Amino acid sequence: MMQPFLPGLTMPSRPAEIRDARTALAHYPNMTTEDLCRYAKHLGASAELFVDSLFMRLGERAFPMPEHERCDRALILPNGTPIRIQVKTRHAVTINGDYVFNLRQRSERGATGRGPYEATDFDMLAKVILSENVVRFTADWQHRQVIHASEIAQLRRDPRASLDAALARLGHTDAIPGGWDADLDLAA
């Protein structure tokens, strides 16, 4: 027996598309390519929420950007400077265990997208591997980016390191807790 939320009010049954999503996504990342494409918006939103969760755990202030913007999040530095962040996720792994990110804009009309991003579209990229629960931040501008299998354990152990390296690359070493004393040429 189900307790109604309000006397005489019962919740409607779940729509079929929500039941279908729940069934397909229960097997993530072991899904068909068709289902990965069908639920790309769900997975993209999951990646953005994962980045939000990481920012909260790191004590950072980040805010979602409207859908029409060229970036997904704005990270507000302690001095009030906004950093525009684009969040991308990858689900498939190469034969070497690496994850390759090709930076193209997606379109609701199809998986071909609207072409590559421009360097002025965002300041930092957050590359998310949902199946591994890791994110790697970078301010390095390349249309093809890789997270190597050998990096995953370190990204999980120290999720702040790549954020700090990206902030240093952007010239915001003052926003790094404890400062930055590494070589800026190594900051990605």
Residue frames as qw, qx, qy, qz and C-alpha x, y, z in Angstrom:
[[0.000, 0.890, 0.456, 0.000, 0.00, 0.00, 0.00],
 [0.433, 0.278, 0.014, 0.857, 1.30, 3.43, -0.94],
 [0.173, -0.665, -0.432, 0.584, 0.79, 6.46, 1.29],
 [0.340, 0.788, 0.321, 0.401, -0.54, 9.41, -0.76],
 [0.392, 0.171, -0.177, 0.886, 1.39, 12.67, -0.52],
 [0.287, -0.060, 0.201, -0.935, -1.79, 14.59, 0.16],
 [0.455, 0.245, 0.773, -0.367, -5.15, 13.12, 1.11],
 [0.645, 0.605, 0.394, -0.250, -6.79, 11.93, -2.11],
 [0.374, 0.818, -0.367, -0.236, -3.76, 12.72, -4.31],
 [0.891, -0.114, 0.380, 0.220, -1.86, 9.88, -5.93],
 [0.140, -0.614, 0.513, 0.583, 1.29, 10.26, -8.00],
 [0.777, 0.506, -0.135, -0.350, 0.95, 9.55, -11.72],
 [0.926, -0.052, 0.280, 0.247, 2.77, 6.53, -13.09],
 [0.332, -0.549, 0.431, 0.634, 6.19, 7.09, -14.63],
 [0.614, 0.654, -0.148, -0.417, 6.13, 7.99, -18.34],
 [0.970, 0.184, 0.106, 0.118, 7.50, 5.27, -20.64],
 [0.535, 0.706, -0.269, 0.378, 10.57, 7.33, -21.65],
 [0.287, -0.714, 0.502, -0.395, 11.64, 7.67, -18.01],
 [0.905, -0.195, 0.358, -0.125, 11.20, 3.92, -17.45],
 [0.855, 0.471, -0.030, 0.215, 13.26, 3.27, -20.60],
 [0.209, 0.797, -0.399, 0.403, 16.03, 5.65, -19.45],
 [0.587, -0.578, 0.474, -0.310, 16.16, 4.03, -16.04],
 [0.966, 0.039, 0.255, 0.006, 16.50, 0.57, -17.58],
 [0.720, 0.604, -0.112, 0.323, 19.18, 1.60, -20.10],
 [0.067, 0.799, -0.390, 0.453, 21.21, 3.76, -17.71],
 [0.815, -0.494, 0.248, -0.175, 21.21, 1.05, -15.03],
 [0.943, 0.072, 0.159, 0.283, 23.89, -0.69, -17.11],
 [0.281, 0.918, -0.217, 0.176, 26.12, 2.36, -17.66],
 [0.169, 0.637, -0.381, -0.649, 28.82, 2.31, -19.03],
 [0.250, -0.019, 0.925, 0.286, 27.96, -1.03, -20.66],
 [0.482, 0.605, 0.377, -0.509, 25.38, 0.41, -23.04],
 [0.633, 0.449, 0.494, 0.392, 24.83, 0.24, -26.76],
 [0.267, -0.014, 0.186, 0.945, 26.03, 3.15, -28.86],
 [0.185, -0.544, -0.556, -0.600, 22.39, 3.83, -29.68],
 [0.508, -0.731, -0.448, 0.084, 21.53, 4.17, -25.98],
 [0.502, -0.336, -0.075, 0.793, 24.62, 6.30, -25.31],
 [0.089, 0.207, 0.344, 0.912, 23.43, 8.70, -28.03],
 [0.339, -0.619, -0.596, -0.383, 19.81, 8.53, -26.91],
 [0.564, -0.760, -0.296, 0.128, 20.73, 9.44, -23.32],
 [0.564, 0.302, -0.112, 0.760, 23.62, 11.80, -24.12],
 [0.186, -0.691, 0.001, -0.699, 21.81, 14.71, -22.42],
 [0.807, -0.568, -0.104, -0.120, 21.39, 12.63, -19.24],
 [0.863, -0.108, -0.081, 0.487, 25.07, 11.69, -19.24],
 [0.343, 0.513, -0.034, 0.786, 26.20, 15.22, -20.05],
 [0.425, -0.729, -0.013, -0.536, 24.14, 16.57, -17.18],
 [0.899, -0.406, -0.111, 0.122, 25.61, 13.87, -14.93],
 [0.697, 0.184, -0.102, 0.686, 29.13, 15.03, -15.87],
 [0.009, 0.644, -0.027, 0.765, 28.23, 18.64, -15.09],
 [0.682, -0.651, -0.044, -0.330, 26.79, 17.62, -11.71],
 [0.902, -0.153, -0.146, 0.376, 29.92, 15.57, -11.02],
 [0.430, 0.395, -0.111, 0.804, 32.03, 18.70, -11.63],
 [0.356, -0.693, -0.029, -0.627, 29.68, 20.68, -9.36],
 [0.871, -0.470, -0.140, -0.014, 30.13, 18.05, -6.66],
 [0.771, 0.057, -0.150, 0.616, 33.90, 18.25, -6.95],
 [0.130, 0.569, -0.062, 0.810, 33.86, 22.05, -6.76],
 [0.603, -0.671, -0.067, -0.427, 31.71, 21.85, -3.62],
 [0.913, -0.314, -0.129, 0.227, 34.10, 19.33, -2.03],
 [0.630, 0.183, -0.078, 0.751, 37.01, 21.64, -2.85],
 [0.214, -0.665, -0.359, 0.619, 35.26, 24.68, -1.36],
 [0.167, -0.030, 0.396, 0.903, 34.99, 26.47, -4.71],
 [0.392, 0.550, 0.388, -0.626, 32.09, 28.58, -5.95],
 [0.070, -0.042, 0.743, 0.664, 30.77, 27.54, -9.34],
 [0.484, 0.418, 0.375, -0.671, 27.50, 28.29, -11.05],
 [0.538, 0.333, 0.723, 0.276, 25.70, 26.69, -14.00],
 [0.061, 0.305, -0.283, -0.907, 25.44, 28.74, -17.16],
 [0.678, 0.412, 0.245, -0.558, 22.29, 28.91, -19.31],
 [0.807, 0.198, 0.539, 0.136, 21.99, 26.34, -22.10],
 [0.559, 0.808, 0.132, 0.129, 22.64, 28.89, -24.87],
 [0.208, -0.888, 0.387, 0.135, 26.03, 29.96, -23.45],
 [0.674, 0.555, -0.487, 0.018, 29.29, 28.67, -24.93],
 [0.203, 0.322, -0.821, 0.425, 30.37, 27.23, -21.57],
 [0.586, -0.390, -0.692, -0.159, 28.71, 25.07, -18.92],
 [0.591, -0.656, -0.361, 0.300, 29.95, 26.55, -15.63],
 [0.165, 0.812, -0.207, 0.520, 31.44, 29.73, -14.21],
 [0.724, -0.315, -0.397, 0.469, 34.01, 29.21, -11.48],
 [0.080, -0.940, -0.001, -0.331, 34.23, 32.37, -9.37],
 [0.636, 0.185, -0.455, 0.595, 37.73, 32.90, -7.99],
 [0.428, -0.561, -0.489, 0.512, 38.23, 34.45, -4.52],
 [0.161, -0.296, 0.037, 0.941, 38.93, 37.86, -6.09],
 [0.473, 0.563, 0.347, -0.582, 35.65, 37.67, -8.05],
 [0.215, 0.462, -0.629, -0.587, 37.14, 36.76, -11.42],
 [0.872, 0.175, 0.301, -0.344, 34.94, 34.32, -13.36],
 [0.112, -0.366, 0.849, 0.364, 36.54, 31.38, -15.17],
 [0.768, 0.259, -0.092, -0.578, 34.38, 29.92, -17.96],
 [0.330, -0.280, 0.901, 0.013, 34.41, 26.12, -17.92],
 [0.721, 0.212, -0.405, -0.522, 33.29, 23.71, -20.61],
 [0.595, -0.253, 0.728, -0.228, 32.46, 20.20, -19.33],
 [0.668, 0.343, -0.534, -0.389, 32.95, 17.22, -21.65],
 [0.707, -0.281, 0.613, -0.212, 32.52, 13.55, -20.88],
 [0.467, 0.407, -0.721, -0.311, 33.74, 10.45, -22.64],
 [0.850, -0.182, 0.302, -0.391, 32.33, 6.95, -22.27],
 [0.952, 0.290, -0.076, 0.060, 34.34, 4.82, -24.69],
 [0.505, -0.691, 0.455, 0.245, 37.88, 3.71, -24.02],
 [0.521, 0.641, -0.519, -0.220, 40.60, 3.05, -26.61],
 [0.923, 0.063, -0.376, 0.052, 42.35, -0.30, -26.87],
 [0.458, 0.325, -0.518, 0.645, 45.12, 1.16, -24.63],
 [0.398, -0.563, -0.636, 0.346, 42.62, 2.14, -21.92],
 [0.167, -0.146, -0.047, 0.974, 42.82, 5.85, -22.76],
 [0.214, 0.754, 0.585, -0.209, 39.91, 8.27, -23.13],
 [0.312, 0.091, 0.346, 0.880, 40.03, 10.60, -26.15],
 [0.128, 0.751, 0.444, -0.472, 38.07, 13.86, -26.11],
 [0.315, 0.286, 0.456, 0.782, 37.43, 15.55, -29.46],
 [0.012, 0.480, 0.379, -0.791, 36.19, 19.04, -28.76],
 [0.065, -0.276, -0.605, -0.744, 33.17, 19.59, -30.93],
 [0.384, 0.038, 0.322, -0.864, 29.92, 21.31, -30.13],
 [0.151, 0.267, 0.951, 0.041, 26.92, 19.04, -30.06],
 [0.353, -0.032, -0.230, -0.906, 23.60, 19.79, -31.65],
 [0.565, 0.107, 0.635, -0.516, 20.17, 18.55, -30.66],
 [0.731, 0.477, -0.118, -0.473, 19.61, 17.72, -34.33],
 [0.938, 0.260, -0.223, 0.055, 22.27, 15.03, -34.47],
 [0.804, -0.487, 0.107, 0.324, 25.55, 13.70, -33.19],
 [0.673, 0.443, 0.097, 0.584, 27.61, 15.46, -35.86],
 [0.398, -0.603, -0.219, 0.655, 27.58, 18.70, -33.88],
 [0.260, 0.952, 0.152, -0.058, 28.17, 22.26, -34.99],
 [0.591, 0.650, -0.257, 0.404, 31.92, 22.07, -35.43],
 [0.637, -0.061, -0.457, 0.618, 34.91, 22.74, -33.20],
 [0.314, -0.868, -0.276, 0.267, 34.95, 25.24, -30.36],
 [0.358, 0.783, -0.126, 0.492, 36.77, 28.53, -30.69],
 [0.535, 0.050, -0.508, 0.673, 39.53, 29.51, -28.25],
 [0.123, -0.258, 0.190, -0.939, 37.33, 32.36, -27.01],
 [0.621, -0.364, -0.516, -0.465, 34.39, 30.08, -26.04],
 [0.777, -0.614, -0.126, -0.053, 35.75, 29.06, -22.62],
 [0.049, -0.840, 0.507, -0.189, 38.81, 29.38, -20.39],
 [0.241, -0.372, 0.877, -0.184, 39.10, 25.89, -18.95],
 [0.712, 0.040, -0.562, -0.419, 38.01, 22.42, -19.96],
 [0.544, -0.313, 0.672, -0.392, 36.78, 19.82, -17.47],
 [0.558, 0.213, -0.737, -0.315, 37.25, 16.35, -18.98],
 [0.634, -0.260, 0.503, -0.527, 35.05, 13.88, -17.11],
 [0.430, 0.096, -0.878, -0.184, 35.17, 10.09, -17.12],
 [0.666, -0.363, 0.086, -0.646, 31.95, 9.16, -15.33],
 [0.937, -0.063, -0.333, -0.079, 32.69, 5.43, -15.23],
 [0.664, 0.128, -0.454, 0.580, 35.95, 6.17, -13.37],
 [0.377, -0.868, -0.311, 0.088, 34.59, 9.05, -11.26],
 [0.540, -0.347, 0.093, 0.761, 37.40, 11.37, -12.28],
 [0.323, 0.929, 0.177, 0.032, 37.78, 14.80, -13.84],
 [0.623, -0.156, 0.139, 0.754, 40.87, 16.43, -15.30],
 [0.135, 0.940, 0.166, -0.266, 40.90, 20.20, -15.72],
 [0.627, -0.004, 0.306, 0.716, 43.04, 21.85, -18.36],
 [0.159, 0.858, 0.063, -0.485, 43.63, 25.29, -19.79],
 [0.296, -0.294, 0.699, 0.581, 45.61, 23.79, -22.67],
 [0.596, 0.528, 0.103, -0.596, 43.80, 24.55, -25.91],
 [0.004, -0.232, 0.877, 0.420, 43.74, 21.57, -28.25],
 [0.689, 0.052, -0.210, -0.692, 40.82, 20.10, -30.19],
 [0.867, -0.033, -0.494, -0.058, 41.93, 16.57, -29.33],
 [0.250, -0.625, 0.567, -0.474, 42.65, 15.79, -25.69],
 [0.752, -0.003, -0.658, -0.026, 43.46, 12.52, -23.94],
 [0.562, -0.595, 0.452, -0.353, 43.26, 11.17, -20.41],
 [0.490, 0.350, -0.798, -0.005, 45.67, 8.25, -20.32],
 [0.823, -0.351, -0.430, -0.121, 44.79, 5.16, -18.31],
 [0.642, 0.000, -0.450, 0.621, 47.95, 5.77, -16.26],
 [0.004, -0.343, 0.157, -0.926, 46.57, 9.15, -15.05],
 [0.558, -0.496, -0.454, -0.486, 43.30, 7.88, -13.59],
 [0.689, -0.406, -0.506, 0.322, 44.57, 6.72, -10.19],
 [0.357, -0.074, -0.198, 0.910, 46.35, 10.05, -9.59],
 [0.226, -0.354, -0.269, -0.867, 43.28, 12.05, -10.67],
 [0.658, -0.516, -0.504, -0.217, 41.23, 10.08, -8.17],
 [0.653, -0.304, -0.412, 0.558, 43.83, 10.53, -5.37],
 [0.237, -0.419, -0.109, 0.869, 44.32, 14.27, -5.89],
 [0.324, 0.690, 0.612, 0.210, 41.33, 15.78, -7.72],
 [0.063, -0.944, -0.093, 0.309, 42.52, 19.33, -7.00],
 [0.543, -0.378, 0.417, 0.623, 45.93, 19.02, -8.72],
 [0.383, 0.350, 0.590, 0.619, 44.72, 19.45, -12.30],
 [0.035, -0.917, -0.386, -0.092, 42.47, 22.37, -11.29],
 [0.404, -0.806, 0.114, 0.417, 45.43, 24.14, -9.69],
 [0.518, -0.120, 0.532, 0.659, 47.63, 23.45, -12.73],
 [0.254, 0.635, 0.573, 0.452, 44.96, 24.88, -15.04],
 [0.193, -0.953, -0.211, 0.102, 44.56, 27.96, -12.82],
 [0.500, -0.577, 0.303, 0.571, 48.34, 28.45, -12.90],
 [0.462, 0.221, 0.596, 0.619, 48.34, 28.15, -16.69],
 [0.074, 0.818, 0.468, 0.327, 45.70, 30.91, -16.80],
 [0.264, 0.452, -0.229, 0.821, 47.82, 33.13, -14.53],
 [0.552, -0.628, -0.071, -0.544, 45.66, 32.78, -11.42],
 [0.587, 0.094, -0.698, 0.399, 48.24, 31.38, -9.00],
 [0.137, -0.249, 0.431, -0.856, 46.85, 33.70, -6.32],
 [0.741, -0.151, -0.066, -0.651, 43.61, 31.64, -6.38],
 [0.765, 0.079, -0.638, 0.041, 45.40, 28.37, -5.53],
 [0.691, -0.697, 0.057, -0.181, 45.13, 27.42, -1.83],
 [0.809, -0.419, 0.246, 0.331, 48.66, 27.25, -0.46],
 [0.072, 0.794, -0.387, -0.463, 50.09, 28.94, -3.56],
 [0.904, 0.424, 0.040, 0.035, 51.76, 27.50, -6.63],
 [0.318, -0.767, 0.498, 0.251, 55.44, 26.60, -6.64],
 [0.775, 0.123, 0.564, 0.257, 55.64, 24.21, -9.58],
 [0.228, -0.198, 0.501, 0.811, 56.98, 25.01, -13.03],
 [0.492, 0.504, 0.204, -0.680, 54.35, 26.84, -15.09],
 [0.360, 0.402, -0.676, -0.502, 55.53, 25.04, -18.25],
 [0.088, -0.017, -0.995, 0.036, 54.24, 21.80, -16.73],
 [0.370, 0.322, 0.528, -0.693, 50.81, 23.21, -15.92],
 [0.149, 0.233, 0.835, 0.476, 48.27, 21.75, -18.30]]
